Amino acid sequence: MRTIVFFLLMVCSLQWSWAQDPGPPPEDGAVPTDPNVVLQLQIFLDRHLFGPGKLDGAAGEFTYKAVVNYNFAMGYRDLYDWTPALRAAAEEVPVIFAAFNIRGDLDTFVNPALPEKPEEQVHHSYMAYRSYAELVAERFHTDEGFLAKCNPELDVTRLRPGDVVVVPNVRSFRIEEVKSMQSFGKDVKLSANTIVVDTTERMAAVYSPDERLLAAFPITPGKPEFIPVGTWSMKTMMTTPSFRYDKQFLEGGVRGKEAYQLPPGPNSPVGIIWCGLSKSGIGLHGTALPRTIGRSQSAGCVRLANWDAIRLPTLVRPDSRVIVR
């Protein structure tokens, strides 16, 4: 299995520009300085399964890694040349913003009264979004801060059905289309793929049997003492899992006497899908806090943003090899 290729540079400090037309990409392979050009590139990379992290118009660590992985997958010799991806993005994503009208039927997935404490969450049937801003941000692979930048005339903390919100023009993650307790079985083609979890680089990459790089997503790995280094296999894949919250187990790896069985939903600690490994109790899953992916540690499992985690069944299935290193 080939090594995942990554490259990390310092995050650029950019000023946000409100021009709708990103203009032509840089011609010298350099990192673009126009946030609109960066956003256009991020949307393109996200569409092609090379996750740049949250879409925010900033050329951060995971955008760098996504460019490198895209170049590697496409067979380009210079992995650090941004020109091919920028040109492709300019052609494929001419419009970088879209307008989203918040529908009334989405109120099923929003509950401002959802408590923070697990002992109180157990009294709810669903771990919903706590605001429409949270729903819209996750739907379009970004965060509430970026939504506010895109909508200076709106108070995004007070969004309601009927509001029209400017969002990144990305294929949306639609919580209403996530089926309850959908199980994914073995697949002749997909079960032959391998997913490599690199806990140092904080990336998960999917390879075909002939070692072609198919996708790569940012992750939050487990604490070093709990990371299950080795070769495992995918055993189960199911949407909308419930979650046993055991503070002692999460902090120390030993089951405690007090635990809470939390309901499913996008604000569950395991997000909207669980992909269990042959290593008992360990899996790849979603998260309630996509903005923290790559920036904080989980207890022992591997967290992805819900918009990336939901794509895993299209790439791997039970019996797929999982290499953790």
Legacy VTK file of the C-alpha trace (Angstrom):
# vtk DataFile Version 3.0
C-alpha trace
ASCII
DATASET POLYDATA
POINTS 325 float
0.000 0.000 0.000
1.433 3.335 -1.030
2.084 6.066 1.444
-0.470 8.860 1.545
1.160 11.983 0.210
0.614 15.166 2.215
2.237 18.548 2.423
1.763 21.086 5.212
2.540 24.792 5.049
1.611 27.724 7.226
-1.932 28.995 6.893
-2.137 32.178 4.842
-3.814 35.215 6.378
-6.283 36.532 3.795
-8.744 39.405 3.707
-12.243 38.441 2.562
-13.306 39.857 -0.800
-16.942 40.104 -1.823
-16.463 39.876 -5.574
-18.691 37.148 -7.007
-16.360 36.457 -9.939
-13.153 34.776 -8.749
-11.384 35.734 -11.955
-8.618 33.713 -13.615
-6.527 31.441 -11.397
-2.834 32.156 -10.769
-0.656 30.894 -13.604
2.546 30.147 -11.707
1.362 27.383 -9.395
1.433 29.686 -6.390
-1.135 29.641 -3.618
-3.940 32.079 -4.517
-4.454 35.150 -2.354
-8.062 35.855 -3.350
-10.444 34.128 -0.898
-13.006 33.698 -3.677
-10.484 31.745 -5.720
-9.670 29.633 -2.670
-13.373 28.979 -2.058
-13.841 27.996 -5.707
-10.963 25.549 -5.344
-12.310 24.161 -2.061
-15.714 23.527 -3.654
-14.034 21.734 -6.563
-11.883 19.558 -4.309
-14.869 18.723 -2.080
-16.878 17.645 -5.136
-14.073 15.292 -6.148
-13.829 13.687 -2.671
-10.606 15.407 -1.620
-11.902 17.102 1.494
-10.429 20.536 2.222
-12.127 20.690 5.609
-14.813 23.318 6.134
-15.372 25.644 3.174
-14.218 29.092 4.239
-12.119 30.692 1.499
-8.926 30.312 3.540
-5.932 28.346 2.252
-5.436 26.337 5.420
-3.770 23.032 6.203
-6.451 20.766 4.788
-6.794 22.754 1.568
-3.058 22.272 1.031
-3.401 18.552 1.679
-6.412 18.278 -0.601
-4.476 19.886 -3.474
-1.570 17.492 -2.974
-3.867 14.475 -2.855
-5.768 15.632 -5.925
-2.492 16.014 -7.842
-1.347 12.586 -6.680
-4.630 10.970 -7.723
-4.523 12.654 -11.129
-0.948 11.561 -11.752
0.599 15.031 -11.872
4.338 15.013 -11.356
4.559 18.200 -9.283
2.320 17.482 -6.302
2.695 21.008 -4.927
1.670 22.866 -8.088
-1.786 24.391 -7.556
-2.235 25.324 -11.230
-3.983 22.145 -12.495
-6.549 22.155 -9.690
-7.125 25.907 -9.965
-7.711 25.701 -13.709
-10.054 22.751 -13.349
-11.923 24.525 -10.552
-12.344 27.704 -12.628
-13.870 25.654 -15.441
-16.078 23.382 -13.329
-17.222 25.865 -10.655
-17.947 29.181 -12.418
-20.493 30.120 -9.735
-19.189 29.865 -6.180
-22.237 31.067 -4.230
-25.818 29.845 -4.179
-29.014 30.968 -2.451
-30.729 28.588 -0.045
-34.327 29.178 1.024
-34.838 27.544 4.430
-37.867 25.272 4.074
-40.453 24.904 6.792
-40.242 21.110 6.803
-36.670 21.338 8.129
-37.990 22.368 11.531
-38.106 18.632 12.348
-34.323 18.716 12.545
-33.928 21.810 14.737
-34.377 21.923 18.500
-33.039 25.036 20.273
-33.939 23.400 23.592
-31.584 20.441 23.143
-29.518 20.431 26.358
-25.750 20.118 26.551
-25.564 17.592 29.385
-25.830 13.861 28.507
-27.987 13.146 31.555
-30.547 15.596 30.143
-30.152 14.602 26.478
-31.435 11.091 27.224
-34.907 12.562 27.702
-35.022 13.638 24.061
-35.778 11.337 21.119
-33.449 13.040 18.640
-30.151 14.906 18.794
-31.205 17.717 16.465
-29.396 20.854 15.381
-29.696 23.601 17.967
-30.270 26.326 15.368
-31.025 26.836 11.691
-27.568 28.385 11.363
-26.047 25.094 12.495
-28.227 23.159 10.047
-27.444 25.428 7.091
-23.717 25.543 7.876
-23.375 21.758 7.999
-25.615 21.366 4.957
-23.169 23.419 2.905
-19.937 22.115 4.468
-19.002 25.243 6.365
-19.498 26.853 9.794
-21.661 29.578 11.273
-18.823 32.115 11.180
-18.440 31.812 7.427
-22.223 31.979 6.968
-22.159 35.312 8.790
-19.441 36.605 6.424
-21.487 35.529 3.410
-24.640 37.162 4.798
-23.670 40.472 6.445
-27.253 41.710 6.191
-28.623 38.758 8.167
-28.384 37.847 11.822
-27.529 34.182 11.252
-28.178 33.410 14.908
-31.854 34.171 14.267
-32.441 32.328 10.988
-35.957 31.018 10.430
-37.876 29.139 7.704
-38.401 31.433 4.742
-35.035 33.158 5.102
-32.811 33.097 2.032
-29.165 32.462 2.864
-26.078 32.843 0.666
-24.067 29.613 0.853
-21.121 27.935 -0.909
-22.250 26.319 -4.157
-21.437 22.776 -3.043
-23.412 19.544 -3.221
-25.370 19.779 -0.004
-25.476 17.326 2.882
-29.197 16.766 3.322
-30.073 15.521 6.766
-33.629 14.773 5.642
-32.278 12.172 3.193
-30.330 10.224 5.815
-32.416 7.099 6.336
-33.003 5.888 9.855
-30.916 2.849 10.835
-29.917 2.046 7.263
-27.421 -0.806 7.191
-24.858 -1.173 4.399
-23.768 -4.665 3.454
-20.825 -6.115 1.600
-20.276 -5.066 -1.996
-18.104 -6.907 -4.505
-16.416 -3.740 -5.714
-16.475 -1.457 -2.670
-15.477 -4.121 -0.142
-12.258 -4.560 -2.131
-11.187 -0.974 -1.418
-8.892 -0.062 1.466
-9.094 2.902 3.804
-5.867 4.142 5.388
-6.202 6.220 8.549
-3.098 8.313 9.155
-3.405 9.605 12.713
-0.323 11.817 12.412
-1.456 13.619 9.275
-5.082 13.455 10.491
-6.367 12.160 7.184
-8.257 9.096 5.976
-7.619 8.023 2.393
-9.424 5.424 0.296
-7.541 3.290 -2.221
-8.718 0.906 -4.926
-7.258 -2.627 -5.112
-4.743 -1.367 -7.694
-3.679 1.388 -5.259
-5.361 4.319 -6.988
-6.218 7.107 -4.557
-10.000 7.564 -4.694
-10.705 9.983 -1.857
-9.148 11.626 1.197
-10.876 13.338 4.128
-9.718 15.213 7.237
-10.221 13.351 10.509
-9.846 13.689 14.237
-8.014 10.587 15.533
-8.262 9.099 19.001
-5.964 9.855 21.875
-2.474 8.373 21.298
-2.881 5.806 24.063
-6.119 4.531 22.515
-5.212 4.550 18.801
-5.651 0.979 17.481
-2.594 0.886 15.223
-2.709 -2.073 12.872
-4.700 -3.658 10.068
-8.393 -4.285 10.668
-11.513 -4.767 8.605
-14.792 -2.917 8.337
-17.505 -4.966 10.034
-20.648 -2.835 10.213
-21.980 0.372 8.659
-25.218 1.917 9.890
-26.794 5.354 9.832
-28.355 7.214 12.797
-26.712 5.205 15.589
-27.481 5.793 19.232
-24.450 6.324 21.473
-23.464 5.047 24.894
-21.963 8.034 26.667
-19.577 6.812 29.352
-17.353 9.614 30.615
-14.940 7.245 32.376
-14.507 5.128 29.241
-14.015 8.164 27.007
-11.362 9.628 29.296
-9.607 6.523 30.558
-10.553 3.635 28.288
-12.225 1.679 31.111
-15.988 1.208 31.285
-17.610 3.124 34.101
-20.655 2.321 36.184
-22.541 5.407 35.006
-23.447 5.767 31.326
-26.193 7.326 29.223
-27.663 5.947 25.997
-27.989 9.032 23.830
-30.499 9.224 20.963
-29.465 9.513 17.306
-29.144 12.692 15.277
-26.612 15.099 13.756
-25.666 16.382 17.222
-24.868 12.909 18.517
-21.200 12.510 19.507
-20.931 9.899 16.708
-22.855 11.957 14.178
-25.090 10.363 11.584
-23.202 7.151 10.734
-21.156 4.471 12.513
-18.619 2.302 10.683
-17.467 -0.320 13.167
-14.114 -2.080 12.848
-13.031 -5.593 13.759
-11.283 -3.913 16.705
-14.041 -4.006 19.313
-15.527 -0.640 20.214
-13.592 1.274 17.541
-15.075 2.837 14.441
-15.131 5.661 11.946
-18.076 7.979 12.464
-19.495 11.476 12.143
-19.425 14.262 14.693
-21.503 16.920 16.364
-18.690 19.469 15.948
-17.397 19.554 12.339
-15.433 22.746 12.980
-13.141 20.797 15.324
-12.174 18.075 12.839
-8.410 17.814 12.747
-8.039 20.186 15.671
-9.003 18.181 18.761
-8.756 14.582 19.886
-11.523 12.050 20.272
-11.405 9.206 22.787
-10.447 6.268 20.606
-12.394 6.325 17.371
-11.946 8.315 14.162
-14.239 11.293 13.595
-15.133 12.883 10.257
-17.443 15.767 9.457
-20.939 14.404 8.837
-20.810 15.573 5.213
-17.697 13.433 4.663
-18.733 10.499 6.869
-21.973 9.970 4.938
-19.918 9.366 1.768
-18.047 6.394 3.224
-20.641 3.785 2.105
-20.046 4.907 -1.497
-16.328 4.147 -1.109
-15.923 1.232 1.330
-18.136 -1.477 2.766
-17.956 -4.308 5.296
-14.895 -6.491 4.612
-12.894 -3.480 3.400
-9.410 -3.398 4.865
-8.765 -0.581 7.363
-5.142 0.326 8.070
-4.591 2.558 11.107
-1.145 4.063 11.614
LINES 1 326
325 0 1 2 3 4 5 6 7 8 9 10 11 12 13 14 15 16 17 18 19 20 21 22 23 24 25 26 27 28 29 30 31 32 33 34 35 36 37 38 39 40 41 42 43 44 45 46 47 48 49 50 51 52 53 54 55 56 57 58 59 60 61 62 63 64 65 66 67 68 69 70 71 72 73 74 75 76 77 78 79 80 81 82 83 84 85 86 87 88 89 90 91 92 93 94 95 96 97 98 99 100 101 102 103 104 105 106 107 108 109 110 111 112 113 114 115 116 117 118 119 120 121 122 123 124 125 126 127 128 129 130 131 132 133 134 135 136 137 138 139 140 141 142 143 144 145 146 147 148 149 150 151 152 153 154 155 156 157 158 159 160 161 162 163 164 165 166 167 168 169 170 171 172 173 174 175 176 177 178 179 180 181 182 183 184 185 186 187 188 189 190 191 192 193 194 195 196 197 198 199 200 201 202 203 204 205 206 207 208 209 210 211 212 213 214 215 216 217 218 219 220 221 222 223 224 225 226 227 228 229 230 231 232 233 234 235 236 237 238 239 240 241 242 243 244 245 246 247 248 249 250 251 252 253 254 255 256 257 258 259 260 261 262 263 264 265 266 267 268 269 270 271 272 273 274 275 276 277 278 279 280 281 282 283 284 285 286 287 288 289 290 291 292 293 294 295 296 297 298 299 300 301 302 303 304 305 306 307 308 309 310 311 312 313 314 315 316 317 318 319 320 321 322 323 324
